[in-house]
Structures are given as C-alpha cells and as structure tokens.
Amino acid sequence: MGGGARRKADPRRPGSDLRTDLEITLEEAAEGCTKTLEVERLVPCEECNATGSKDGRAGFHDCPTCRGTGQTISNPCPKCRGEGRVHKDVKVTLRVPAGVNNGTKLRSTGNGDAGSNGGETGDLYVFIEVKPHDIFTRDGMDLHCTMPVPFMDAALGGEMPVPTDTLRVTPYQLDEEAL
C-alpha cells in the first residue's frame, strides 16, 4: 500500500456573515424604502493589496503553525498585521421591499466580511423592526385602529372618518409577494 503526495490545505477562507438590525416606520414598511446603513466590516487591506505582506507581494514560507494554510507571511504588513484585511466602516444601500414586517430578514450579498487569502466575501443579514405607529397597529396585512365612538352612533349606526391621512398609504400598495 503506497501513500500519495500530501496536498497543501487551501489557504482561502470565506469571510463571515454579518448581522444588523434596521428600524423603519409603518409607512416605510407599507411603501418600501431605500436605506443607507453604516456597517463595520473587514475589507481587503489596501496597503498590501490584501496579501498580508509588507511589500505587497506574497512573501510566504512553510510553517507548522500556520492555522491550516501551510504557510506564514515572513514580512507582515504593518497595517493589517499580516491578515490581509482591516476593519472599516462601510456604507451599504439596502432596498426594503413593500410589505415587510417585524422579523423580516433581508440578505445583502457580498456585504459581509471580506474573505482571507482570496476567499469569498460573506453576506450581510438585516433584520427589520417596524416602529409602533401612533394610531395604527398591524396584524399581518391588516391595519387596525381604536377610535372612540359616540354612544348614539354605536347604538344607531353611523359613519366615522378613519385618520388614514396620517399613514399616506392606500390599501392596495402592500405587496403580499414581498412578505
């Protein structure tokens, strides 16, 4: 029985997925909106071109303490300390579809941490929280409000205006497919 040649481990490591919460108004949930978020994430180091090496070139040598990559950097970049990635606050534009509700999870592909050694970038997951409205509460696709009704109208019937002007949304604007 013979042994085969030993393969070096793949040094590429995918970046981590990130999570953030986004609070929006009931109007924004009903109509949909575009939001710009600021997210701290790992991005490729510009000083070393994400190589991790001080001179910007891969200066690797074999080492048994390499965290599984089969090599270490002999001349690490002072900015990223050989990681090839640095922390940075990044602005991410996110389209929130009409009809979202509390707990809706949106994925922004490629806006997580950068991978190391050329690995794939992670994703950003945004969890939606809809702020309580002063007048309306939401039950699925329905909006409810409590209004005082004079006794005579309650007993004999009548018409009551509903303050929909505070919401600025017609009932047909909610997009059930976006849920």
C-alpha positions, 0 to 999 in steps of 0.5 A: 500500500503506497501513500500519495503526495500530501496536498497543501490545505487551501489557504482561502477562507470565506469571510463571515456573515454579518448581522444588523438590525434596521428600524423603519416606520409603518409607512416605510414598511407599507411603501418600501424604502431605500436605506443607507446603513453604516456597517463595520466590516473587514475589507481587503487591506489596501496597503498590501493589496490584501496579501498580508505582506509588507511589500505587497507581494506574497512573501510566504514560507512553510510553517507548522503553525500556520492555522491550516494554510501551510504557510506564514507571511515572513514580512507582515504588513504593518497595517493589517498585521499580516491578515490581509484585511482591516476593519472599516466602516462601510456604507451599504444601500439596502432596498426594503421591499413593500410589505415587510414586517417585524422579523423580516430578514433581508440578505445583502450579498457580498456585504459581509466580511471580506474573505482571507487569502482570496476567499469569498466575501460573506453576506450581510443579514438585516433584520427589520423592526417596524416602529409602533405607529401612533394610531395604527397597529398591524396584524399581518396585512391588516391595519387596525385602529381604536377610535372612540365612538359616540354612544348614539352612533354605536347604538344607531349606526353611523359613519366615522372618518378613519385618520388614514391621512396620517399613514399616506398609504392606500390599501392596495400598495402592500405587496403580499409577494414581498412578505 
